[in-house]
Structure formats: structure tokens, C-alpha cells
Amino acid sequence: MTTQPAGVAEPTPLLVLDVVGLTPRLLGGMPNLNALAQSGSYTPLGTVLPAVTCSVQSTFLTGAPPSEHGIVGNGWYFRGLGDVLLWRQHNGLVGGDKVWDAARRAHPGYTVANICWWYAMGADTDITVTPRPVYYADGRKEPDCYTRPPELHDELTGKLGTFPLFHYWGPGAGLTSSEWIIDATRHINRTRRPDLTLCYLPHLDYDLQRFGPDDPRSLKAAADLDNALAPLLDDAKAEGRTVVALSEYGITRVDHPVDINRALRRAGLLEVHTQDGMEYLDPMESRAFAVADHQIAHVYVRRPEDLAVTKAALDGLPGIERVLDDNGKKQSGLDHPRSGELVAVAEPNAWFTYYYWLDDARAPDFARLVDIHRKPGYDPAELFMNPLDPYVKVKAATALARKKLGLRYRMAVVPLDPSPVSGSHGRLPLSDDEGPLIICSLPHAVGDRLAATDVKQLLLRLAGLST
């Protein structure tokens, strides 16, 4: 914590927990967070479109909508590169004035720790921990993390073990990764005492997407995460930290995958190129294609004269609620150059696949892998092992054996059938019960509904730094 000259008040230390997928419906089954809400204060939180991690977190930290900070999704089409890129990590992509910039203007020397919130790398924070695999020259990928300061890496891995990347996403995603993040947060708060600690907890993202938000396995996931949080909440109370727990979105039940790119291909708008019998999206030559991102899809149309035919190809597609044009994007806070020329919004029970091939035999090999950086869209099927492959567990065990021997391996276990996915998010919620919320350990700190764009100013006020 910063030491200030005599007479200058120290800021109130804050712990901000991003509990992904937390809703009022789930809160009742999470006794620790519920007790925090009842003794403190809580309210529904108005999210942004798209209600996805990168966009909402960037709004929390800048107080700006996507039309200003530029994070229009978890990824987008980088026109200057001719490539679709998701899950970038450089904070330089996020425009706007960050909460730590505003805090330091009011209180020079204000310190911030970012533990696994997105766009952590290159951010002007004092402490950083973010997932970052080791990409070996022979093609192997091994779990690891990136830290600032650099020596924190060996300190954390020596104390907690290697960051559990394969429990952070993929078929093995589960509580282990959130437990590691919680332990890392506790260690950093005890040893570094930052003024503001940002902690990202992804656990509810997994079973709620796998099974839907009302499934008993999802309710158990909420209870398990709440139990894991107890020591961190106890630490915060002992350290005199004000706690804020919030969520980016609520996950709702879905049963209708929408193959938006296949519709564009059948309309003669999407192009592919073929190598070794596998088809790859060709965004540079396509007249139109979509970057699917849960219940939102940015549709990039190369020439203005193709806008009408592209919209016509989407207008009758079951599962699409509406297609935003320039005026619709402006009204929704998505009028940014990174957005697609059109933005498709799914119906409440629907979500968008990224699939563009018409024959599974011609799908690229990465389609059956957990490969978030090569797929030109989000793929929640990565949370499953292929239920139609009777040898899928044998293949996984063989791949793990090769991994342990230091050999190259392919964990080709992801299904090409999207039907098991039972939960999604991205569109604005239909009700407060299934939308995000914000909790503060202080009574009366939050009252009426709060907008995501107001979170930054709330944090400054809670720290005692608002002007």
C-alpha cells in the first residue's frame, strides 16, 4: 500500500471479485456471498452489448461503452491483418481512461494488482498475473502464466504449483483454476498489499454453459465456488478491505445453435480455401462472414453493395432475433470501426456457432482441438469430450502419455456437434433474475440499479478518491 505524506488520507483498500455468471438466482445458494450482500448492499447491474468477458470488463475499468473503448467482443476481424483474432492479451487494445489512471491522478502512487482480468499484459498496473502457456518450438503447449514483476512467477508457482491451464478452459475446466487464482490473490494481498486488487473467477462459466443455469451440477458449481471464496473473504475482512463482487453477465438456457457462417456460405458470400483436404475460412476473399461470439455475431461485409444481400441471407435464419445496421449499432453502443458492418443478435434460446464447413470430413484439424486462437469464433463445444467417439478417453490418455514424455501430441477430443451446449450469454438479459449483479460489503454503497459504465466511478468513490 502507498505511503503518503502526513495529513494525506490513505485510500481504502479494495478487493474486486469478478464472479463470472453470478446472478440473483444463484446467490441464494452461495451462503458466503449472500451473507456479504445481506450485511452490505447489492443491486442489479446493467451490462453492455455484447455481454461477454472482454467487452464488459473493459467497460468496468474505463467507464465507457464498447463504442468508445473499442473492445467490441472477445475478438474481431483485424482488417489490416486480414485475420480473425480472439483472446488477445495486450492492454493497448483497450481505449479510454482506466480506473488506475484516474486513481493515480487523485492519489499518486496508487497500486493495483490484476489477477487474471483480461487485457492484463502491457497494462500500467503494478502487479499482473495472467494465463500464458509456454509455446515450445516443436509445437508443444504447456501450462504456465505471465507475471509482473517477473520474479512473482517463480514465487507463485513454487508456492501454488504451475498455473492449471487445462482446468481453466477445455473439457477439464473446473474449480481447480479458480482455487489457484484465489490462493494467488491471497498471497499477493498479504505480501504486496495493493490498494486495488482485481480477481477474476471463471468457475461458473463452465457447468452453466455445459448443463444450463438450473441444472443441479450448475447449482453445485456455485456452492463449490462460494466455499472456495470463504478464506479470501475472511482475509479481506481482517485486512480492512472493502469487497466488491460483480458479474459480467448471466448465463441462460439455450437449445438452438445457429450456423450463421454456413448460411452465408450457402448464399455464396463466404469463401474457403483448401489445404490437405481441410477447409479454412478465407476472410480476405469472402464477401461476408461472421465472427461468432456466444449470442452475438459481428458480420463483416467487404463491399457496401453486398450489405443488402447479406442482410437478406440472415433475415430469415431461425434463431436470429435482429440484425443491427449502422443505426442499430449506434443505439446499442457498438458503433466502432472494429465492429462488423452488421451485428446479429440471437434469440434468447439461441447462440452462434463459428462453423463454416458443410461437410465434417473437411473440417480443419483444429476444430477437434481446444484451440481458442486458431478458431475464427468462439467454440463452447471445447468444454466437452466428443460423446459420439467411443475411444475419446483412450485418445486423451494417449495424448497425455505423449505429453508426459515430452513428445508432440494432439488432444483431438472436441465434438463437432454443438447440441450438448445448454447455456450461453451475450445478449442483454430479459430480467434482473437472470442478469448480472453487484455486491458491496458496505451497507448503502449500492442502491438502485447500477450501469456497467458506473462501476469505475463507484470503485473510485469506495476508495475515497472520487472528485
N, C-alpha and C positions, 0 to 999 in steps of 0.2 A: 504494500500500500504506500502511496505517496506521502512523503513528509513535507508539510507546508510551514511557512514562517509563522511565528507566534501571532495569534489573533485571527488567522485564516482557518475556517472550519474545514475539517476533513470531510470528503464526500462519504455518503452512506454506502457501504459495500453492497453489491447486488449479485445475486445468482439468478440467471435467466435460463430456465429449462424449456427447451423446445420438445414437447412431448407429442410427437407426430401422431395424428389421428385421434387425439383426445377430444371427446365430445361430452356434453352434459349427460347423455345416455350411459356412457361408460363410467362417468365419475362416481356414480353411486356404488360401483363395485371396486373402487380403489380407495380404501379407507384412509391412507396417509394423505393423498392429495385432497380427498374430500374433507378431511379434518382441517387441512390448510385453508381450503375455500370457506369452510363454515366459521372458522375463527378469524379469518381475514375478510377477503371480499372477492367476488368473481362476477363475470358478466359475459354474454355472448360477444364474440369477436367477428366483426365483419371482415371477410377475406377479400382477395382480389382475383380477377380473372387473368390468367389461369390459376386455379388454386392448386399449385404444385410447388414443390420444395424450393427450387431456386428462385422463382418469382416472388413467393411470399416472404421468404427470409430476407431477400433484398429490400422488399418494402418495409419490413420491420426495422431494418437497420438504417434506412435512408429517409423514411417518412414519405417516400414518393411512390407513385404507381409505376407499373411496367413501362408506360409510355414515356416516362422520364428517366428511370434508371436503366432501362434497356434490356432487362432480363425477361424476355417475353415467354420463357418456358424453361424446361430443363435442358433445352438445346434448340438449335435453329439451323437454318441453311446459311452458311457463311458464303455470301455471294462472291466475294473477292477470291475465295479459295475454290469455289465450285464443289463444296463438300458439306455434308450434314455432320455436325459435331454436337454431341451431347456430353453433359457432365464435365465441362471444362472447369478448371480449378483457379484460374488467375483472377484475383480481385479487381484487376484493371478493367475487366469487362463490365463491372458494376459502376454506373454513373451516379452522381449525386454526392451529397454531404453525409458521411457516415456518422453514426452516433458517437463514435470515439473522437471524431474531428470536432464535433460540437462540444463534447465534454472537455476536451483539452483547451478549447478557447476559453471556457469558463474556469478551468482548473488545470493549469499547466502541470504536466507530469502524470496525468490520469492514466492508469494502467488497465489493460484489457487482455483477457485470456479467451481465445476462441478454441473450444474443444469440439471439433467436428461439425460446426456450422459450415455451410457451403461457401465457395469462393474464399477460402481461408488463405491460400497461398498468395504471397505478394501483398497481403493486407497490412496496413500500418498498425498492427496490433503488437503487443509486447510478447505474448506467448501464443503459440499456434500448435495444435495437434490435428492432423487430418489424415485420413486413409491415403496411402500411396504405395502401391505394390512395387516390388523390385522386378523390373523387366530385364531379364538376362539376355545376353547376345544370342543364345541358342534358342530363344523363343519361350523359355520358361517364364512363368509369372508366379512370384511368391509373395505371401502376405507381408506387409510392413506398413509403416506410417512415416509421415514427414513431420518434423517439429522445428519450431524456433523457440528458444535458441537451440542450435544443433545438439548440444550436449544433453538436452532433455530426452532425446531419442533413446540413448542407452540407459538413461536413468529410469525411464518408464518401462522399457522392455525388460530391463534387469529386474525390476520390481514386480511387474504385472505379466510378463511374457510378451511374445510377439502379438501385435495387433491382430485380432481374429477376423481377418478379411473375409474368409469363406463363411463366417457366421454373420457378417454384415450385409451380405446380399447373396442370392442364389438359393438353390434347394436347401442348403444347410442354414439359412438365415434364421437367427433366433436370439434368445435372451443373452447369450454369451457376449455378443458385441456390445450391447448396452451396459452390461455389467463391467466390461473393461473400461468403457467411457466414463461410467460413474466412478470407478476406482481412480482413473486418471484425474478426473475433476477433483476428487477429494484430496489427492496428493498435491496437485497444483495449488489448490486453495490453502492447504496447510503450509506449503513450503515457499510459495511466491506471494500469497496474499494480494491478488489483483483486486483493483477496485470494482471491475465488472468482469464476471465470468459467464461466458456463453457456453451452454452444454446442450448438445443435440442427442436425442434419444430415439432411435428409429424403430424400436421393437414392435410397436403397434402397426407399423406398415406391413408386416409380414402376414400374420394369420388373418388379419382383416381383409387383405386382398385375396389370400388363398381361399378363405371359407366364408367371407361375408361378415359384417359387423355384429350380427346377432347369434352367430354360431357359438356353442359352448367353448370351443377351443379359442375363439377370439376373446371371450369374456375371461377365460383363464389367463390369456396373454396379458390382459390389462391388470389382473390381480398380481401376476408374477412381476410385472414391471413396477407396480406400486410397492411391492415388498422390497424389491431391489433398491428402490429410491430412499427407503427409510434412513439408512446411515448418512446419506448425503444431506437429507433434510435436517437430521439431528446436528450434523456438523454446522450447517448454515445457522441454525438457531444459536449454537454455542459461540459461533464467530460473530454474531450480531449482524448477519447478512439478511437483507430483505430479499425474499424469494418471489420471483415471478415465474409462473408456469403457464405456457400458452401452446396453442397448436396452430398449424398452418391451414388445416382443412379437416373435414370429417370424411371418413370412408363410408360409402353407401353401397347397398347390394346392387349388383349388376348381373345380367344373364344374356346380354346381346353384344357380342363382338362385331364391330363394323370394319369391314375390309375396304377402307377408303382408297388405298392405293390400287387395289385390284379393280375397283370401279373406274378409276382414272385411266388405268391401262386398257381396260376393255373399251373405253371411249376413245382410244387412240392418242391419249395425251401423255402418258408415262412411257419412257423408253428404258430399256435394259441393254446391257452388253453381256456377252457370254465368255467365260474362260473355264476350261476344263469341265465343260458340261454344266457349270453353275451360272446362274443369272445374278447380275449385280445391278442395282439401281444406277441409272446414268442421269444424275440431276442436271448436268450441264446441257444435255441434249433433250431432256424432257420438256414438253410444252407446259406441263403441270404435274406436280407431285405433292404429297403431303408428308409433313413431319408429325407423326402421331405421338401424342403426349397425354396418356390417360384418356380423359374425356374432352380434350381439346386437340385440334389438328391444324397446324399452320399449313395452308395450301399456297405453294409458290407457283406463280404463273409467269412464264418467261416473257410473254408479249401481251400488251394490253388488248390486242384484238382477240386473244383467247380467253378473256375473262368470262364472257357470256357463255361460251360452250363449256367451260369448266364448271361454272355455277349450275348450268343445266344438268351436267353429269352428277352433281351432288344433290340437287333439289329433291329428287325422288328416291334417294337412297335411304332405306329403312334404318332407323337408329340415329339419324341426324335431326336435331331439333331446329337448328337455324344455322345460316351461313352469314358471317359478318363481312360486309364490304367496308369501304373506307369510312363511311358514316357510322356503321356499327362498331368498328374498331375504336373510333374516337369516343363514342358514347361509353365503351367498355374499358377505356384506359389502356388500349392496346395499339394505338396509332404510333408505331415506332418503325423505323426503317428495317429492323430485324424481323418484324412480323411478316407473315405471308400476305400476299395480295388479298387473300380471303382467309378467314378463320372459321373452321367448322366447330360447332358445339354439339356434343352428343345429347341424346335424350337421357332422362335420369337413370334408366336401367341399362344404358349402353356405354361402350367405350371403344376406342380406336386401336386396331392392330396396325403394325407397320408393314405387314406382309404385302409384297408386290408381285411375287411369282404366282403363276397359275397352276403349276404342277409341283408338288412337294419333291419330286425326284430332281428338280432343277433348282431347289433352294440352295443358297450358299452354305458352305460348311459351318460358318459362324452362327447360322440360325439355330443350330442344335447345341450351342455353347452358351455359357454365361459370358457375354462379350458386349458390355454396355457401350464400348467406344467404337465398335465397328457397325453396329446395327443402326440404320438411319431412322430410328424411332425407338420409343420405349417398349419393352417387352416384359410384361408381368409373368409370362409363362416361364421365365427364368427362376421363379420361386418353386417350380415343380420338377420332379423327375418324370420322364415320359411314362405314363401309366400303360401305354399300349406296347411297350417294349419289355418282354419277359426277362430279358437279360440286362436291364438297365443297371441293376445293382452290381452285377458282375463286372460290367463295363466300368462303373465308377470305382470299384475296388481295384481293378487292374490299373486304372489311371492313377489312383493314389499310390499303388505299389511302385509304379514307374517314377512318380514324383519323389517318393522317399529315396529312391536310388539315384536321384539327380538326373533322370532321363527326361526327355521331352514327352509330353502327354497331352491328350485331348479328352476333356470331360464332356463328351458328346451325349448329354443326357436330357437336354431340354426338349419338351414336346413341341410339335408344330401345330397342335390342336389347342386353340385358346379357350375352349369351353370350360376347363376347370376353374378359371378365374371367376371369383364371386364377389369381389369388391373393387371399387375404383373411386376416383375423385378427379377434380379439375374444373368442373362447372361450379357455379355458385350454388350453395345449399338451398333446398326448398323450405327448410325450417331450422330454427335455432337448435332443436334437439339433435340434429344430425350435422350441425356445423361446428366450427371451432369455438373455443372459449379462452378466456384469460383469467388467471387466478393470481392474487397477490396476498402475501402473508400479512399485510397491514389492513385493518378494517377501514372501510370507506375509501380505499385507494382507487378502486374502480367502481363505478356505479352503473349508469346506463350503458347500453351497447357501445363498444369501442370499435373504431375502424382500425384496420391494419396500418393505415398511414399515420395513426396517432400513437403507435407503440413507441416509436423513437422518443417523442416528447414526453411520454409517460415515464420512460426509463430515466431521462434527464431530471424529471421532477422528483422521482423517487430517490435519485442520488443526491438531491439537493442542489442541482446545477442548472435548473431551468431559469430562463431570463424573463 
